[in-house]
C-alpha cells in the first residue's frame, strides 16, 4: 500500500507523542505495520534498498510481551512488500 500516493493519515512509527503532525509526509514511502505492538503504524522506508525491505526490521517498542520496552520483529508479507507482519 503506497501511503504516499493515497494521502492516508497514519501515525508514523517513531514520531513523538506530542508531534502536531505525526502522520505520513508527502514524498516519502511507507510500509504499514501489521500485528505486534506497533500494529497500524506506518514505517518510513524511504531510501531503503530492495534487500533491506526484504530483510525486514527490528523496531523498538514501548510495549511488549515482557513489559515496557523491547523489540518487535517485522518482515514484509510475500504478497505485498508494503505491509509488514
N, C-alpha and C positions, 0 to 999 in steps of 0.2 A: 504494500500500500504506500503510495507516494504522498505523504502528508504535505510536502512542499507544494505540489500542484493542486491538491484538493483544498488547501487552506483550512483544514480542520483544526480546531483548537485542541490541544492536548498538552498536558504538563510534560515538560522535558526532564528526564532523569538528571539529577544533579543541580537543578535550578534551586535557588534559595527560596525558603518558605515565604519570605516577605517580598519576593520579586513581584512587581506590579504586572509584569508580562511574562509568566513562566511557560508560555506556550511556544509552539513552532514558529520559527522565523523564516521569512522569505529567503530563497536562495540556498537553503540548507536541505539535506536529505536525512530522513528519519526512519528508524525501524520501530515498530510497535512491540512492546514487551508483553508477553502473554504468560500468565501463571507466575507463581513465586511472589515474593513481597512487592516488587515494583510493577505488578500487573497493571496494564493500562497506560503506563507511562511511555513516552517516546524516548528513543535513544538517538542522539545525533551521530550519524555515521558519515557525515560529510568528509570527504578526503580519505576514507578508509579504502584500502586495496581490496580487490575481489577475494584474495586469500584471507585477509583479515576478517572480512564478512563471513566467509565460510568457516573460519575457526571459532567464531563466537566471542563471548566476552564474560569476564568475571566482574560483576558490579558490586560496589559497596551498597549496603542497605542499612537502614535504621532499625528495621525489624527483621527478625529471622527465627528459625526453628529453635535456636538456643538462646533467645533473648535479644537484647538490643545489640546492634552491630553485626557485622559479618559480611558474607558474600553470597550473591545469587549467581549461578552459572546459567548463561543463555546461549543457545545455538539457533541458527536460522532453521526454519521449517523447510523441508525439502521442496515443497510446492511453491512457497512464496518467500523469497530471501528477505523481504521487508518485515516479516512478522517473526519474532523470536520467542521460543519457549524456553 
